Amino acid sequence: MTDLADLAPEPGSRAGIGPSAEPDPRATPGPPAGPDSRAEPGSRAEPDPRAEPDLRAGLEAILLVVDEPVAEVTLAQVLERPVHEVGRAIRELSAEYTAAGRGFDLREVAGGWRFYTRAECAPLVERFVRDGQQTRLTQAALETLAVVAYRQPVSRARVAAIRGVNSDGVMRTLVTRGLVEEAGTEPESQAVLYRTSSYFLERMGLRELGELPELAPFLPDDMESLEEQKQ
């Protein structure tokens, strides 16, 4: 009769498999398991959303919002990059826009760089601007136009201080529609000054600015102090 003890597995072995094999000292150990070993093939780390944009993207973003040509040294200071790198990147962008036949152009004018519409697109732009002049002015545009009319020549910063809100976009609209025009610069700050145009007088049916109605009766007595507080 077979003893049950004879059927028990030997020490160090598993039932049904036999004695455990000793590890081969010649075998090369594999890399230890870690977080990287679980990564799927072809996967890569997600970009850091806090990372700064590259030089070319930064230049495009800044030049899209400027109203006047910006010098390379100013762009270099804002982007914290060497001037020669900024200059090279701007010229590369300008060449790419031209080669691609884009509707806008990046030009060096008056010692700085700014986006302009391409000359070939001028008829379309003129048609758009002319048609847009048939629309009514918004309340914000009317307020800004009134400030310019009664305070001219006036800077955009002064207009914003009087209205209590940024008026850059509205000023661009008024300039585009020919109601407001540049009138030199302020001696102290070198800010661009604006005044109403002859087209403004034509649209208002006035021969001169002296025919504008008196504004004083509609203003508070401490208007000057209120403007200074807003600045």
Residue, then its C-alpha position, 0 to 999 in steps of 0.5 A: m500500500t502506498d503511504l500518503a507521505d510518499l505523495a506529498p511534494e518535496p520541500g521547495s517544490r509546488a504540487g504538479i510541477g516538480p522540484s523548483a529549479e535553482p536560478d541560473p547564475r548566468a541569466t542577465p537580470g531584467p530592468p526593475a519594474g517602475p512607473d516607466s515600465r507601465a507606459e504604453p508604446g509611443s506615449r509621451a509626457e503632456p506639455d506643461p501649461r505653465a511653460e512660456p510660449d516660444l519666441r515666434a508665438g510671443l512675437e505674433a501675440i504682441l504684434l497683433v495688439v499694437d497700434e504703432p510700430v514696435a522697436e526690436v529692442t522693446l520686443a526683446q525686453v518684453l520677451e527677455r531674449p537677445v535683440h539679434e534673436v528677436g530680429r532674426a525671428i521677426r524677419e523669418l516670420s515676415a518672409e514666411y507670410t510673404a511666401a505663403g501669400r497671406g492677407f497680412d504683412l509684417r513690415e518694418v516701418a519708422g524704426g519698428w515692426r507692425f502687422y499691415t494688410r497686404a497691398e493686393c487686398a486693399p480694395l477688399v479692405e476699403r470696401f469693408v470699411r466703407d460698408g461698415q460706415q453705414t452702421r450706427l455707432t455703439q454707445a461706447a463709440l458715441e461716448t468716446l467720440a464726445v470725449v475727443a470732441y470736447r477734450q481734443p487733442v487728447s490721448r487714449a489714456r486720458v479718454a480711458a480716465i474720463r470714461g473709466v474703461n479702456s477705450d483702445g478698441v473704440m478709438r481704433t474704430l473711430v479712426t478707421r471710420g475717419l471720425v477721429e485722427e492723430a494730432g501729434t504727440e504729448p510733449e511729456s509722455q510722447a503719447v499719441l494725441y487724437r482730434t476729430s476730423s473734418y469728416f466728423l464736422e461734415r457728419m455732424g453738420l458743423r462748420e467748425l468745432g465752436e458750433l458744438p453745444e456747451l457741455a459745461p451745464f451737463l458736467p459735475d462741478d468737480m469733473e477735473s478732480l474725478e478724472e484725476q482720481k480715475q487715473 
